[in-house]
Protein backbone atom coordinates (compact mmCIF):
# COMPACT_ATOMS: atom_id res chain seq x y z
CA UNK A 1 0.00 0.00 0.00
CA UNK A 2 1.33 3.45 -0.86
CA UNK A 3 2.26 6.01 1.78
CA UNK A 4 1.26 9.65 1.92
CA UNK A 5 3.81 12.37 2.59
CA UNK A 6 2.85 12.18 6.27
CA UNK A 7 3.52 8.44 6.40
CA UNK A 8 -0.09 7.34 6.44
CA UNK A 9 -1.31 4.40 4.39
CA UNK A 10 -3.13 5.40 1.21
CA UNK A 11 -6.00 3.21 0.03
CA UNK A 12 -6.57 3.52 -3.71
CA UNK A 13 -9.63 1.25 -3.55
CA UNK A 14 -11.64 4.03 -1.93
CA UNK A 15 -12.92 7.41 -3.11
CA UNK A 16 -12.49 10.23 -0.59
CA UNK A 17 -15.50 12.44 -1.32
CA UNK A 18 -13.98 15.23 0.75
CA UNK A 19 -10.89 15.40 -1.48
CA UNK A 20 -11.64 17.53 -4.54
CA UNK A 21 -8.84 16.00 -6.62
CA UNK A 22 -10.18 12.48 -6.07
CA UNK A 23 -13.73 13.51 -6.96
CA UNK A 24 -12.47 15.31 -10.09
CA UNK A 25 -10.44 12.26 -11.14
CA UNK A 26 -13.38 9.89 -10.74
CA UNK A 27 -15.75 12.31 -12.51
CA UNK A 28 -13.40 12.65 -15.47
CA UNK A 29 -12.80 8.89 -15.59
CA UNK A 30 -16.54 8.14 -15.63
CA UNK A 31 -17.50 11.19 -17.77
CA UNK A 32 -19.94 12.51 -15.17
CA UNK A 33 -20.17 15.61 -12.97
CA UNK A 34 -18.50 15.96 -9.59
CA UNK A 35 -21.93 16.15 -7.97
CA UNK A 36 -22.84 12.76 -9.48
CA UNK A 37 -19.71 11.22 -7.94
CA UNK A 38 -20.47 12.75 -4.55
CA UNK A 39 -24.05 11.44 -4.66
CA UNK A 40 -22.78 7.97 -5.63
CA UNK A 41 -20.34 7.98 -2.70
CA UNK A 42 -23.13 9.05 -0.35
CA UNK A 43 -25.50 6.29 -1.49
CA UNK A 44 -23.05 3.42 -2.19
CA UNK A 45 -20.23 4.12 0.25
CA UNK A 46 -16.64 5.03 -0.57
CA UNK A 47 -15.54 1.80 -2.25
CA UNK A 48 -14.33 2.70 -5.75
CA UNK A 49 -15.98 -0.40 -7.28
CA UNK A 50 -19.32 0.35 -5.64
CA UNK A 51 -19.17 4.01 -6.68
CA UNK A 52 -18.44 3.06 -10.29
CA UNK A 53 -21.29 0.53 -10.23
CA UNK A 54 -23.66 3.15 -8.80
CA UNK A 55 -22.68 5.63 -11.51
CA UNK A 56 -23.14 2.97 -14.18
CA UNK A 57 -26.70 2.29 -13.02
CA UNK A 58 -27.77 5.87 -13.73
C-alpha positions as CSV (number, residue, x, y, z in Angstrom):
1,X,0.0,0.0,0.0
2,X,1.3,3.5,-0.9
3,X,2.3,6.0,1.8
4,X,1.3,9.7,1.9
5,X,3.8,12.4,2.6
6,X,2.8,12.2,6.3
7,X,3.5,8.4,6.4
8,X,-0.1,7.3,6.4
9,X,-1.3,4.4,4.4
10,X,-3.1,5.4,1.2
11,X,-6.0,3.2,0.0
12,X,-6.6,3.5,-3.7
13,X,-9.6,1.3,-3.5
14,X,-11.6,4.0,-1.9
15,X,-12.9,7.4,-3.1
16,X,-12.5,10.2,-0.6
17,X,-15.5,12.4,-1.3
18,X,-14.0,15.2,0.8
19,X,-10.9,15.4,-1.5
20,X,-11.6,17.5,-4.5
21,X,-8.8,16.0,-6.6
22,X,-10.2,12.5,-6.1
23,X,-13.7,13.5,-7.0
24,X,-12.5,15.3,-10.1
25,X,-10.4,12.3,-11.1
26,X,-13.4,9.9,-10.7
27,X,-15.8,12.3,-12.5
28,X,-13.4,12.6,-15.5
29,X,-12.8,8.9,-15.6
30,X,-16.5,8.1,-15.6
31,X,-17.5,11.2,-17.8
32,X,-19.9,12.5,-15.2
33,X,-20.2,15.6,-13.0
34,X,-18.5,16.0,-9.6
35,X,-21.9,16.1,-8.0
36,X,-22.8,12.8,-9.5
37,X,-19.7,11.2,-7.9
38,X,-20.5,12.7,-4.6
39,X,-24.1,11.4,-4.7
40,X,-22.8,8.0,-5.6
41,X,-20.3,8.0,-2.7
42,X,-23.1,9.0,-0.4
43,X,-25.5,6.3,-1.5
44,X,-23.0,3.4,-2.2
45,X,-20.2,4.1,0.2
46,X,-16.6,5.0,-0.6
47,X,-15.5,1.8,-2.3
48,X,-14.3,2.7,-5.8
49,X,-16.0,-0.4,-7.3
50,X,-19.3,0.4,-5.6
51,X,-19.2,4.0,-6.7
52,X,-18.4,3.1,-10.3
53,X,-21.3,0.5,-10.2
54,X,-23.7,3.1,-8.8
55,X,-22.7,5.6,-11.5
56,X,-23.1,3.0,-14.2
57,X,-26.7,2.3,-13.0
58,X,-27.8,5.9,-13.7
